[in-house]
Amino acid sequence: MEEVVFSSCFEGLVPSRPVEHLGKVDLSFSGKLHNPLIINEDGGESGCGGKVWIAGELLCEYLLEKSDNKHLLAGSFPGRNFGRVLELGSGTGLVGLCVGLINQANTYAEGQVFISDIDNLMSLMESNIKVNALDGAVHAEVLWWGTPLPDIFVTNPVDLVLAADCVYLEAAFPLLEKTLLDLTDGDQPPVILMTYKKRRKADKHFFQKIKKNFEVVEIKDFKKFDLYLKQRTHLFELIRQK
Ligand SMILES: C[S@@+](CC[C@H](N)C(=O)[O-])C[C@H]1O[C@@H](n2cnc3c(N)ncnc32)[C@H](O)[C@@H]1O
């Protein structure tokens, strides 16, 4: 399988994040996280995943708003257990690490979280697991979209898939689609939550294509919906159709 690397990401498409997105940032999400998330960014040195993007922030906001102090996403999927969570294209690990902190604060959580990306991002993700003291609860895995899933996700499927800002380059659309299909192949497919920043018209090809196999439902019932809409940033649930 050909590996497609998108290290330059949005070069020429969107402005870079400002230089203050280098080094370490503390994110408490308006105090919702008692222990703020600490994220080391490398300013893009290891690829576009080396910094935090707004779609990742949206997904964290949503997960924090809809989780209570007992269960992850209790407000959106009451009674559903999200013991195993996988984030695709994690970059810094922001979203998966946020889930790790939510789980840590939860009374009943024994969840395992996997943050994944291409090889280049592993050391940044591992440093972010450490700096948030989430070793043992959050694990960094290499997962190239379009390649066979690592065994740990085949033998023990995940309950929740998260993907923030992973729809941005047409060459990667079929690869990402294949990974989403592989992850939802079983009898009890995981919930998929995807955030997306609209930049180019071509992105609609991804959503048109996946509609053959997934119902794409926009989620609007969260507090900062209007704020993110102004930034052309959206949240979807992808529901596997069989
Ligand atoms: C725009 S960044 C988003 C990073 C992070 N989710 C966030 O919201 O801050 C897109 C991520 O997708 C990853 N990515 C791109 N192509 C990939 C591929 N073929 N397989 C796995 N990950 C890929 C990049 O390395 C990068 O970390």
The ligand as an ORCA input file, in Angstrom:
! r2SCAN-3c Opt
* xyz 0 1
  C      -4.643     19.179     10.273
  S      -3.838     17.974     11.177
  C      -4.968     17.768     12.531
  C      -4.270     17.418     13.807
  C      -5.180     17.298     15.034
  N      -6.204     16.306     14.828
  C      -5.807     18.634     15.392
  O      -7.001     18.827     15.122
  O      -5.118     19.490     15.973
  C      -4.135     16.463     10.219
  C      -3.460     15.224     10.783
  O      -3.718     14.102      9.921
  C      -2.530     13.325      9.822
  N      -2.494     12.553      8.562
  C      -2.423     13.037      7.297
  N      -2.366     12.035      6.413
  C      -2.388     10.885      7.119
  C      -2.348      9.494      6.750
  N      -2.269      9.114      5.483
  N      -2.439      8.581      7.743
  C      -2.522      8.974      9.035
  N      -2.553     10.267      9.445
  C      -2.481     11.209      8.498
  C      -1.434     14.376      9.842
  O      -0.179     13.820     10.169
  C      -1.954     15.353     10.879
  O      -1.542     15.043     12.166
*
